[in-house]
Amino acid sequence: MEDEDMVHPPHIYWYWITLADGQQALLDPQERARCRTFGSTDRRRSFVAGRTALKTLVARHTGQAPGAVRVHVADDGSLSVDGPLHVSLAHSDAWAVAVLAPVPIGIDLEQIQPRDAAVARFLFAPDDRDTLHALPGTPNEQLVLAWTLKEAVLKARRSGFRCSPKTIQLQVDAEAQTARAIVTRTTPHDHWQLAFGRRHGYWWAWATPAG
C-alpha cells in the first residue's frame, strides 16, 4: 500500500492505493450490492480499492470516518461527495488513485503497455497528429500519455467519451509536465489545464478548468 497525500496547486490532493489494500468494510450496503454484480475478481478488487482510496482521502479533509463518506454516482457515471469538494477516481491494473479539489477535476491513470496504433486514429484528427509526436517518450509511451491526458479532460467535464477525444486539442510542455487543452466542440470553447507524470510504470494526469 502507498499512503500518499500530496498537494498540487491549486490545493489538489490525491491518494494512491494498491488494489490489494482495498477495504471492503468501508463500502455501504448499496456499494456492496453493486460490487457483487461484477463478474470478475479483478473488477471487484478494483471497485473496492477505488472506493477505499476516495473515502480515505475525503475523510482526511472533512473529519469524517472513511466508512461514513457517501459517494454519489450521477447518471453520467461521474462521482461526487457531500459538500463543496470535487472528486475523481481512476484505477488501472494494480493501482487506484483518488483526487480531491475545490474545483471540477478529472484524473486518469493508464498502465504503460503496448497499444494498437489504431488508438491514434481514435484520439486525433488527421491534421492533429503532430501533437502526438510532441509528447515525451517512445511512440507507445506517447500514445498512452495522449489517452491519459484526453480522458482526464473528459472526466473533468463529465462528458466521458460521449465527447470525441478528437475535439480536444493539446498544447504540452514536456519539461514542466503540464498541458493546456481546448475542447473545440463547444461554443465558446472550454479550456482546461493539466498536470501529468509517470510512476510505477503508469502515466497519470489530472485536469481542472483553466484559470
GISULDA-V293075 format. One record per residue. N is the residue number from 1. RES is the residue in one letter. SS is DSSP state (A for helix, B for strand, O for the rest). OMEGA is omega in degrees with one decimal (none if undefined). BURIAL is # if it has 9 or more other C-alpha atoms within 8 Angstrom, else .. Layout:
BEGIN
N|RES|SS|OMEGA|BURIAL ; N|RES|SS|OMEGA|BURIAL
END
This chain:
BEGIN
1|M|O|175.0|. ; 2|E|O|-178.0|. ; 3|D|O|-175.0|. ; 4|E|O|-179.1|. ; 5|D|B|-174.7|# ; 6|M|B|-179.1|. ; 7|V|B|173.3|. ; 8|H|B|174.1|. ; 9|P|O|-0.8|. ; 10|P|O|174.8|. ; 11|H|O|177.0|. ; 12|I|B|-178.3|# ; 13|Y|B|176.2|# ; 14|W|B|-178.1|# ; 15|Y|B|179.3|# ; 16|W|B|177.7|# ; 17|I|B|172.5|# ; 18|T|B|-179.5|# ; 19|L|A|-178.9|# ; 20|A|A|-174.7|. ; 21|D|A|173.6|. ; 22|G|O|-177.8|# ; 23|Q|O|-177.4|# ; 24|Q|A|-179.9|. ; 25|A|A|-179.8|. ; 26|L|A|-178.5|# ; 27|L|O|173.6|# ; 28|D|O|-175.7|. ; 29|P|A|179.8|. ; 30|Q|A|179.1|. ; 31|E|A|177.9|. ; 32|R|A|178.4|# ; 33|A|A|178.7|. ; 34|R|A|-179.4|. ; 35|C|A|-178.8|# ; 36|R|A|-179.3|. ; 37|T|O|-177.8|. ; 38|F|O|-173.0|# ; 39|G|O|-175.2|. ; 40|S|O|176.8|. ; 41|T|A|-179.5|. ; 42|D|A|-180.0|. ; 43|R|A|178.3|# ; 44|R|A|179.1|# ; 45|R|A|179.0|# ; 46|S|A|179.7|# ; 47|F|A|-178.2|# ; 48|V|A|-179.8|# ; 49|A|A|179.2|# ; 50|G|A|178.6|# ; 51|R|A|178.0|# ; 52|T|A|179.9|# ; 53|A|A|-176.4|# ; 54|L|A|-177.9|# ; 55|K|A|178.1|# ; 56|T|A|-180.0|# ; 57|L|A|-179.5|# ; 58|V|A|-179.3|# ; 59|A|A|179.9|# ; 60|R|A|-173.7|. ; 61|H|A|178.3|. ; 62|T|A|-178.1|. ; 63|G|O|177.4|. ; 64|Q|O|165.8|# ; 65|A|O|-178.8|. ; 66|P|A|-179.0|# ; 67|G|A|179.9|# ; 68|A|A|-179.4|. ; 69|V|O|178.8|# ; 70|R|O|179.7|. ; 71|V|B|-178.3|# ; 72|H|B|-179.5|. ; 73|V|B|179.9|# ; 74|A|O|178.7|. ; 75|D|O|179.9|. ; 76|D|O|178.0|. ; 77|G|O|-179.7|. ; 78|S|O|-175.9|# ; 79|L|B|174.2|# ; 80|S|B|175.1|# ; 81|V|B|-179.9|# ; 82|D|O|178.0|. ; 83|G|O|-172.4|. ; 84|P|O|-175.1|. ; 85|L|O|173.9|# ; 86|H|B|-175.6|# ; 87|V|B|172.7|# ; 88|S|B|-172.6|# ; 89|L|B|175.6|# ; 90|A|B|173.0|# ; 91|H|B|-179.2|# ; 92|S|B|178.1|# ; 93|D|O|-170.7|. ; 94|A|O|-172.2|. ; 95|W|B|168.5|# ; 96|A|B|177.6|# ; 97|V|B|175.4|# ; 98|A|B|-179.3|# ; 99|V|B|-175.7|# ; 100|L|B|-178.0|# ; 101|A|B|176.1|# ; 102|P|O|-179.4|# ; 103|V|O|176.3|. ; 104|P|O|-175.6|# ; 105|I|B|173.2|# ; 106|G|B|177.7|# ; 107|I|B|172.6|# ; 108|D|B|-178.2|# ; 109|L|B|-177.1|# ; 110|E|B|176.1|# ; 111|Q|B|179.2|# ; 112|I|O|179.4|# ; 113|Q|O|-174.6|. ; 114|P|O|176.3|. ; 115|R|O|177.6|. ; 116|D|O|-179.7|. ; 117|A|O|178.7|. ; 118|A|A|178.3|. ; 119|V|A|179.9|# ; 120|A|A|179.4|# ; 121|R|A|177.0|# ; 122|F|A|-174.0|# ; 123|L|A|-169.5|# ; 124|F|O|169.2|# ; 125|A|O|-176.8|# ; 126|P|A|-177.7|. ; 127|D|A|-176.8|. ; 128|D|A|-175.2|# ; 129|R|A|179.6|# ; 130|D|A|178.1|. ; 131|T|A|-179.7|# ; 132|L|A|-175.5|# ; 133|H|A|177.1|# ; 134|A|O|-179.8|. ; 135|L|O|-179.6|# ; 136|P|O|173.0|. ; 137|G|O|176.4|. ; 138|T|O|178.4|. ; 139|P|A|179.4|. ; 140|N|A|177.4|# ; 141|E|A|176.5|# ; 142|Q|A|-178.2|# ; 143|L|A|179.3|# ; 144|V|A|178.9|# ; 145|L|A|178.8|# ; 146|A|A|177.3|# ; 147|W|A|-177.0|# ; 148|T|A|-179.7|# ; 149|L|A|-175.4|# ; 150|K|A|178.6|# ; 151|E|A|176.0|# ; 152|A|A|177.5|# ; 153|V|A|-178.5|# ; 154|L|A|177.9|# ; 155|K|A|179.6|# ; 156|A|A|-178.4|# ; 157|R|O|174.4|# ; 158|R|O|176.7|. ; 159|S|O|-173.8|# ; 160|G|A|-176.6|# ; 161|F|A|167.0|. ; 162|R|A|171.3|. ; 163|C|O|-178.2|. ; 164|S|O|176.9|. ; 165|P|A|177.7|# ; 166|K|A|-179.7|# ; 167|T|A|178.7|# ; 168|I|B|177.7|# ; 169|Q|B|-175.7|# ; 170|L|B|167.7|# ; 171|Q|B|-169.1|. ; 172|V|B|170.6|# ; 173|D|B|-173.2|. ; 174|A|O|-178.1|. ; 175|E|O|-179.5|. ; 176|A|O|-176.2|. ; 177|Q|O|175.1|# ; 178|T|B|179.4|# ; 179|A|B|170.2|# ; 180|R|B|179.6|# ; 181|A|B|175.2|# ; 182|I|B|176.4|# ; 183|V|B|-169.4|# ; 184|T|O|-178.4|# ; 185|R|O|-177.1|. ; 186|T|O|175.0|. ; 187|T|O|-3.1|. ; 188|P|O|179.0|. ; 189|H|O|173.8|# ; 190|D|B|-171.5|# ; 191|H|B|-176.4|# ; 192|W|B|173.0|# ; 193|Q|B|-175.1|# ; 194|L|B|165.4|# ; 195|A|B|179.8|# ; 196|F|B|179.0|# ; 197|G|B|-175.6|. ; 198|R|B|176.0|. ; 199|R|B|177.9|. ; 200|H|O|-179.1|. ; 201|G|O|179.8|. ; 202|Y|B|162.7|# ; 203|W|B|169.5|# ; 204|W|B|175.0|# ; 205|A|B|170.2|# ; 206|W|B|-178.5|# ; 207|A|B|173.8|# ; 208|T|B|178.3|# ; 209|P|B|178.1|# ; 210|A|O|-179.4|. ; 211|G|O|none|.
END
